[in-house]
Amino acid sequence: MAQVSRGHLLAGIIFGDNETGEYIYLPGGEVGVEEPICIFETTDGQRDVPIQEAVFLIAKLTLKPVRHPRMGLKAY
């Protein structure tokens, strides 16, 4: 499942939970980078997380592909 989530992040899919306001996505500027950095967005702000941690957080927080309030369905 981790490889699937990683692949979805690399394809621009945004994971999140609209009720809690938590989102994880890969910014377009990180596409093609050897060790991409994702954005973990909460109601408290944003922080950078390595893609391995993003995949872990997706599973831990049971985040699903969602429509982001500002960006829509895809991060890029």
N, CA, C and O atoms as a printed pandas DataFrame, in Angstrom:
     atom_number atom_name residue_name chain_id  residue_number  x_coord  y_coord  z_coord
0              1         N          MET        A               1    0.817   -1.195    0.000
1              2        CA          MET        A               1    0.000    0.000    0.000
2              3         C          MET        A               1    0.862    1.261    0.000
3              4         O          MET        A               1    0.485    2.276   -0.585
4              5         N          ALA        A               2    2.019    1.193    0.657
5              6        CA          ALA        A               2    2.897    2.355    0.719
6              7         C          ALA        A               2    3.368    2.764   -0.668
7              8         O          ALA        A               2    3.440    3.955   -0.970
8              9         N          GLN        A               3    3.691    1.790   -1.518
9             10        CA          GLN        A               3    4.142    2.100   -2.871
10            11         C          GLN        A               3    3.031    2.751   -3.687
11            12         O          GLN        A               3    3.290    3.621   -4.518
12            13         N          VAL        A               4    1.793    2.323   -3.446
13            14        CA          VAL        A               4    0.657    2.917   -4.157
14            15         C          VAL        A               4    0.490    4.377   -3.737
15            16         O          VAL        A               4    0.313    5.251   -4.586
16            17         N          SER        A               5    0.545    4.641   -2.431
17            18        CA          SER        A               5    0.427    6.019   -1.941
18            19         C          SER        A               5    1.561    6.880   -2.479
19            20         O          SER        A               5    1.339    8.020   -2.886
20            21         N          ARG        A               6    2.760    6.346   -2.481
21            22        CA          ARG        A               6    3.915    7.087   -3.012
22            23         C          ARG        A               6    3.689    7.422   -4.488
23            24         O          ARG        A               6    3.923    8.553   -4.912
24            25         N          GLY        A               7    3.240    6.454   -5.254
25            26        CA          GLY        A               7    2.974    6.678   -6.668
26            27         C          GLY        A               7    1.906    7.730   -6.899
27            28         O          GLY        A               7    2.016    8.552   -7.809
28            29         N          HIS        A               8    0.872    7.700   -6.073
29            30        CA          HIS        A               8   -0.184    8.703   -6.184
30            31         C          HIS        A               8    0.347   10.102   -5.857
31            32         O          HIS        A               8    0.015   11.066   -6.546
32            33         N          LEU        A               9    1.167   10.215   -4.812
33            34        CA          LEU        A               9    1.757   11.512   -4.477
34            35         C          LEU        A               9    2.601   12.029   -5.647
35            36         O          LEU        A               9    2.508   13.199   -6.016
36            37         N          LEU        A              10    3.415   11.157   -6.221
37            38        CA          LEU        A              10    4.265   11.546   -7.348
38            39         C          LEU        A              10    3.443   11.944   -8.568
39            40         O          LEU        A              10    3.923   12.696   -9.416
40            41         N          ALA        A              11    2.222   11.453   -8.665
41            42        CA          ALA        A              11    1.334   11.800   -9.779
42            43         C          ALA        A              11    0.525   13.066   -9.499
43            44         O          ALA        A              11   -0.258   13.499  -10.345
44            45         N          GLY        A              12    0.706   13.661   -8.321
45            46        CA          GLY        A              12    0.017   14.913   -8.006
46            47         C          GLY        A              12   -1.270   14.767   -7.217
47            48         O          GLY        A              12   -1.932   15.765   -6.933
48            49         N          ILE        A              13   -1.639   13.545   -6.856
49            50        CA          ILE        A              13   -2.862   13.330   -6.089
50            51         C          ILE        A              13   -2.697   13.931   -4.692
51            52         O          ILE        A              13   -1.651   13.782   -4.061
52            53         N          ILE        A              14   -3.726   14.601   -4.225
53            54        CA          ILE        A              14   -3.739   15.194   -2.884
54            55         C          ILE        A              14   -4.475   14.245   -1.947
55            56         O          ILE        A              14   -5.598   13.830   -2.231
56            57         N          PHE        A              15   -3.839   13.904   -0.831
57            58        CA          PHE        A              15   -4.471   13.089    0.198
58            59         C          PHE        A              15   -4.906   14.012    1.321
59            60         O          PHE        A              15   -4.241   15.007    1.610
60            61         N          GLY        A              16   -6.024   13.680    1.953
61            62        CA          GLY        A              16   -6.438   14.525    3.047
62            63         C          GLY        A              16   -7.722   14.070    3.696
63            64         O          GLY        A              16   -8.270   13.008    3.400
64            65         N          ASP        A              17   -8.176   14.922    4.597
65            66        CA          ASP        A              17   -9.434   14.745    5.315
66            67         C          ASP        A              17  -10.045   16.135    5.432
67            68         O          ASP        A              17   -9.545   16.979    6.176
68            69         N          ASN        A              18  -11.133   16.371    4.693
69            70        CA          ASN        A              18  -11.752   17.693    4.699
70            71         C          ASN        A              18  -12.342   18.067    6.052
71            72         O          ASN        A              18  -12.445   19.252    6.369
72            73         N          GLU        A              19  -12.727   17.093    6.847
73            74        CA          GLU        A              19  -13.303   17.385    8.160
74            75         C          GLU        A              19  -12.251   17.882    9.151
75            76         O          GLU        A              19  -12.525   18.787    9.939
76            77         N          THR        A              20  -11.047   17.296    9.118
77            78        CA          THR        A              20   -9.994   17.703   10.054
78            79         C          THR        A              20   -9.086   18.786    9.475
79            80         O          THR        A              20   -8.314   19.402   10.209
80            81         N          GLY        A              21   -9.170   19.023    8.166
81            82        CA          GLY        A              21   -8.330   20.029    7.527
82            83         C          GLY        A              21   -6.876   19.605    7.388
83            84         O          GLY        A              21   -5.984   20.453    7.369
84            85         N          GLU        A              22   -6.627   18.302    7.291
85            86        CA          GLU        A              22   -5.265   17.769    7.126
86            87         C          GLU        A              22   -5.088   17.317    5.682
87            88         O          GLU        A              22   -5.925   16.596    5.138
88            89         N          TYR        A              23   -3.982   17.752    5.066
89            90        CA          TYR        A              23   -3.704   17.414    3.666
90            91         C          TYR        A              23   -2.222   17.128    3.492
91            92         O          TYR        A              23   -1.378   17.721    4.164
92            93         N          ILE        A              24   -1.917   16.217    2.585
93            94        CA          ILE        A              24   -0.543   15.923    2.206
94            95         C          ILE        A              24   -0.489   15.895    0.691
95            96         O          ILE        A              24   -1.310   15.254    0.036
96            97         N          TYR        A              25    0.501   16.608    0.141
97            98        CA          TYR        A              25    0.647   16.640   -1.301
98            99         C          TYR        A              25    2.089   16.952   -1.679
99           100         O          TYR        A              25    2.870   17.452   -0.869
100          101         N          LEU        A              26    2.418   16.648   -2.921
101          102        CA          LEU        A              26    3.743   16.913   -3.463
102          103         C          LEU        A              26    3.653   18.159   -4.338
103          104         O          LEU        A              26    2.930   18.150   -5.335
104          105         N          PRO        A              27    4.368   19.232   -3.992
105          106        CA          PRO        A              27    4.350   20.420   -4.845
106          107         C          PRO        A              27    4.999   20.132   -6.197
107          108         O          PRO        A              27    5.896   19.295   -6.297
108          109         N          GLY        A              28    4.546   20.822   -7.223
109          110        CA          GLY        A              28    5.053   20.607   -8.577
110          111         C          GLY        A              28    6.556   20.765   -8.701
111          112         O          GLY        A              28    7.175   20.100   -9.531
112          113         N          GLY        A              29    7.155   21.627   -7.900
113          114        CA          GLY        A              29    8.594   21.857   -7.960
114          115         C          GLY        A              29    9.422   20.674   -7.486
115          116         O          GLY        A              29   10.633   20.644   -7.704
116          117         N          GLU        A              30    8.793   19.706   -6.844
117          118        CA          GLU        A              30    9.497   18.534   -6.337
118          119         C          GLU        A              30    9.441   17.343   -7.288
119          120         O          GLU        A              30   10.050   16.308   -7.019
120          121         N          VAL        A              31    8.724   17.477   -8.383
121          122        CA          VAL        A              31    8.607   16.382   -9.349
122          123         C          VAL        A              31    9.973   16.126   -9.982
123          124         O          VAL        A              31   10.630   17.054  -10.452
124          125         N          GLY        A              32   10.388   14.883   -9.993
125          126        CA          GLY        A              32   11.645   14.491  -10.596
126          127         C          GLY        A              32   12.852   14.601   -9.679
127          128         O          GLY        A              32   13.960   14.233  -10.070
128          129         N          VAL        A              33   12.655   15.099   -8.473
129          130        CA          VAL        A              33   13.749   15.210   -7.502
130          131         C          VAL        A              33   14.014   13.828   -6.910
131          132         O          VAL        A              33   13.080   13.049   -6.716
132          133         N          GLU        A              34   15.272   13.520   -6.624
133          134        CA          GLU        A              34   15.623   12.203   -6.101
134          135         C          GLU        A              34   14.947   11.911   -4.766
135          136         O          GLU        A              34   14.413   10.818   -4.579
136          137         N          GLU        A              35   14.958   12.843   -3.850
137          138        CA          GLU        A              35   14.307   12.695   -2.538
138          139         C          GLU        A              35   13.276   13.812   -2.375
139          140         O          GLU        A              35   13.564   14.825   -1.737
140          141         N          PRO        A              36   12.066   13.640   -2.949
141          142        CA          PRO        A              36   11.078   14.721   -2.911
142          143         C          PRO        A              36   10.571   15.031   -1.501
143          144         O          PRO        A              36   10.503   14.164   -0.630
144          145         N          ILE        A              37   10.223   16.290   -1.320
145          146        CA          ILE        A              37    9.662   16.777   -0.059
146          147         C          ILE        A              37    8.195   17.113   -0.292
147          148         O          ILE        A              37    7.856   17.836   -1.230
148          149         N          CYS        A              38    7.333   16.589    0.562
149          150        CA          CYS        A              38    5.900   16.853    0.475
150          151         C          CYS        A              38    5.516   17.937    1.477
151          152         O          CYS        A              38    6.300   18.304    2.352
152          153         N          ILE        A              39    4.308   18.434    1.329
153          154        CA          ILE        A              39    3.746   19.409    2.262
154          155         C          ILE        A              39    2.689   18.701    3.098
155          156         O          ILE        A              39    1.794   18.045    2.566
156          157         N          PHE        A              40    2.805   18.843    4.418
157          158        CA          PHE        A              40    1.779   18.363    5.340
158          159         C          PHE        A              40    1.089   19.606    5.870
159          160         O          PHE        A              40    1.685   20.396    6.602
160          161         N          GLU        A              41   -0.164   19.773    5.498
161          162        CA          GLU        A              41   -0.927   20.971    5.836
162          163         C          GLU        A              41   -1.994   20.623    6.871
163          164         O          GLU        A              41   -2.748   19.665    6.706
164          165         N          THR        A              42   -2.044   21.421    7.944
165          166        CA          THR        A              42   -3.077   21.265    8.966
166          167         C          THR        A              42   -3.706   22.627    9.207
167          168         O          THR        A              42   -3.325   23.615    8.579
168          169         N          THR        A              43   -4.651   22.677   10.100
169          170        CA          THR        A              43   -5.273   23.956   10.435
170          171         C          THR        A              43   -4.291   24.878   11.144
171          172         O          THR        A              43   -4.520   26.086   11.212
172          173         N          ASP        A              44   -3.206   24.333   11.670
173          174        CA          ASP        A              44   -2.175   25.129   12.357
174          175         C          ASP        A              44   -1.111   25.676   11.413
175          176         O          ASP        A              44   -0.324   26.534   11.816
176          177         N          GLY        A              45   -1.063   25.204   10.168
177          178        CA          GLY        A              45   -0.049   25.665    9.227
178          179         C          GLY        A              45    0.459   24.534    8.360
179          180         O          GLY        A              45   -0.180   23.488    8.240
180          181         N          GLN        A              46    1.618   24.756    7.756
181          182        CA          GLN        A              46    2.226   23.772    6.862
182          183         C          GLN        A              46    3.633   23.445    7.332
183          184         O          GLN        A              46    4.314   24.259    7.955
184          185         N          ARG        A              47    4.048   22.209    7.007
185          186        CA          ARG        A              47    5.446   21.845    7.254
186          187         C          ARG        A              47    5.888   20.876    6.179
187          188         O          ARG        A              47    5.091   20.120    5.625
188          189         N          ASP        A              48    7.179   20.918    5.898
189          190        CA          ASP        A              48    7.774   20.012    4.919
190          191         C          ASP        A              48    8.026   18.655    5.567
191          192         O          ASP        A              48    8.466   18.567    6.713
192          193         N          VAL        A              49    7.735   17.595    4.805
193          194        CA          VAL        A              49    8.023   16.235    5.273
194          195         C          VAL        A              49    8.600   15.436    4.109
195          196         O          VAL        A              49    8.141   15.580    2.975
196          197         N          PRO        A              50    9.599   14.598    4.374
197          198        CA          PRO        A              50   10.112   13.720    3.316
198          199         C          PRO        A              50    8.997   12.795    2.829
199          200         O          PRO        A              50    8.060   12.505    3.572
200          201         N          ILE        A              51    9.097   12.339    1.600
201          202        CA          ILE        A              51    8.029   11.525    1.028
202          203         C          ILE        A              51    7.786   10.241    1.841
203          204         O          ILE        A              51    6.655    9.761    1.910
204          205         N          GLN        A              52    8.844    9.686    2.456
205          206        CA          GLN        A              52    8.660    8.481    3.272
206          207         C          GLN        A              52    7.752    8.779    4.469
207          208         O          GLN        A              52    6.879    7.979    4.804
208          209         N          GLU        A              53    7.960    9.923    5.104
209          210        CA          GLU        A              53    7.115   10.314    6.237
210          211         C          GLU        A              53    5.699   10.621    5.765
211          212         O          GLU        A              53    4.735   10.317    6.468
212          213         N          ALA        A              54    5.562   11.217    4.586
213          214        CA          ALA        A              54    4.234   11.519    4.039
214          215         C          ALA        A              54    3.440   10.235    3.837
215          216         O          ALA        A              54    2.257   10.172    4.171
216          217         N          VAL        A              55    4.091    9.214    3.290
217          218        CA          VAL        A              55    3.424    7.921    3.082
218          219         C          VAL        A              55    3.007    7.324    4.426
219          220         O          VAL        A              55    1.913    6.772    4.546
220          221         N          PHE        A              56    3.866    7.432    5.430
221          222        CA          PHE        A              56    3.542    6.939    6.772
222          223         C          PHE        A              56    2.332    7.695    7.331
223          224         O          PHE        A              56    1.418    7.079    7.879
224          225         N          LEU        A              57    2.321    9.024    7.197
225          226        CA          LEU        A              57    1.216    9.832    7.722
226          227         C          LEU        A              57   -0.100    9.537    7.013
227          228         O          LEU        A              57   -1.161    9.550    7.638
228          229         N          ILE        A              58   -0.036    9.271    5.719
229          230        CA          ILE        A              58   -1.251    8.917    4.975
230          231         C          ILE        A              58   -1.886    7.673    5.584
231          232         O          ILE        A              58   -3.101    7.626    5.779
232          233         N          ALA        A              59   -1.076    6.673    5.883
233          234        CA          ALA        A              59   -1.586    5.431    6.475
234          235         C          ALA        A              59   -2.044    5.659    7.914
235          236         O          ALA        A              59   -3.122    5.209    8.302
236          237         N          LYS        A              60   -1.227    6.356    8.705
237          238        CA          LYS        A              60   -1.530    6.561   10.119
238          239         C          LYS        A              60   -2.810    7.377   10.316
239          240         O          LYS        A              60   -3.633    7.059   11.174
240          241         N          LEU        A              61   -2.968    8.423    9.520
241          242        CA          LEU        A              61   -4.130    9.305    9.661
242          243         C          LEU        A              61   -5.301    8.882    8.784
243          244         O          LEU        A              61   -6.330    9.556    8.749
244          245         N          THR        A              62   -5.146    7.761    8.073
245          246        CA          THR        A              62   -6.132    7.219    7.126
246          247         C          THR        A              62   -6.649    8.306    6.178
247          248         O          THR        A              62   -7.855    8.500    6.025
248          249         N          LEU        A              63   -5.702    9.007    5.547
249          250        CA          LEU        A              63   -6.055   10.041    4.587
250          251         C          LEU        A              63   -6.392    9.403    3.247
251          252         O          LEU        A              63   -5.814    8.384    2.871
252          253         N          LYS        A              64   -7.312    9.998    2.545
253          254        CA          LYS        A              64   -7.783    9.497    1.255
254          255         C          LYS        A              64   -7.592   10.583    0.195
255          256         O          LYS        A              64   -7.437   11.755    0.538
256          257         N          PRO        A              65   -7.603   10.210   -1.083
257          258        CA          PRO        A              65   -7.578   11.236   -2.126
258          259         C          PRO        A              65   -8.803   12.147   -1.979
259          260         O          PRO        A              65   -9.934   11.671   -1.883
260          261         N          VAL        A              66   -8.560   13.459   -1.961
261          262        CA          VAL        A              66   -9.641   14.428   -1.747
262          263         C          VAL        A              66   -9.472   15.640   -2.663
263          264         O          VAL        A              66   -8.461   15.797   -3.347
264          265         N          ARG        A              67  -10.491   16.482   -2.650
265          266        CA          ARG        A              67  -10.432   17.784   -3.315
266          267         C          ARG        A              67   -9.964   18.787   -2.269
267          268         O          ARG        A              67  -10.625   18.997   -1.252
268          269         N          HIS        A              68   -8.816   19.401   -2.533
269          270        CA          HIS        A              68   -8.255   20.419   -1.631
270          271         C          HIS        A              68   -9.085   21.700   -1.804
271          272         O          HIS        A              68   -9.482   22.023   -2.924
272          273         N          PRO        A              69   -9.354   22.433   -0.714
273          274        CA          PRO        A              69  -10.177   23.648   -0.816
274          275         C          PRO        A              69   -9.638   24.710   -1.786
275          276         O          PRO        A              69  -10.423   25.435   -2.398
276          277         N          ARG        A              70   -8.322   24.811   -1.932
277          278        CA          ARG        A              70   -7.738   25.820   -2.843
278          279         C          ARG        A              70   -7.231   25.222   -4.151
279          280         O          ARG        A              70   -7.366   25.846   -5.204
280          281         N          MET        A              71   -6.658   24.037   -4.103
281          282        CA          MET        A              71   -5.978   23.483   -5.272
282          283         C          MET        A              71   -6.827   22.532   -6.099
283          284         O          MET        A              71   -6.481   22.251   -7.246
284          285         N          GLY        A              72   -7.902   22.039   -5.565
285          286        CA          GLY        A              72   -8.719   21.089   -6.297
286          287         C          GLY        A              72   -8.241   19.658   -6.113
287          288         O          GLY        A              72   -7.815   19.272   -5.025
288          289         N          LEU        A              73   -8.314   18.876   -7.179
289          290        CA          LEU        A              73   -7.998   17.440   -7.085
290          291         C          LEU        A              73   -6.518   17.114   -7.178
291          292         O          LEU        A              73   -6.075   16.100   -6.639
292          293         N          LYS        A              74   -5.739   17.967   -7.860
293          294        CA          LYS        A              74   -4.315   17.660   -8.055
294          295         C          LYS        A              74   -3.457   18.845   -7.621
295          296         O          LYS        A              74   -3.854   20.004   -7.737
296          297         N          ALA        A              75   -2.280   18.519   -7.124
297          298        CA          ALA        A              75   -1.371   19.546   -6.619
298          299         C          ALA        A              75   -0.686   20.297   -7.764
299          300         O          ALA        A              75   -0.265   21.438   -7.572
300          301         N          TYR        A              76   -0.565   19.699   -8.928
301          302        CA          TYR        A              76    0.057   20.351  -10.075
302          303         C          TYR        A              76   -0.523   19.845  -11.363
303          304         O          TYR        A              76   -0.116   20.285  -12.438
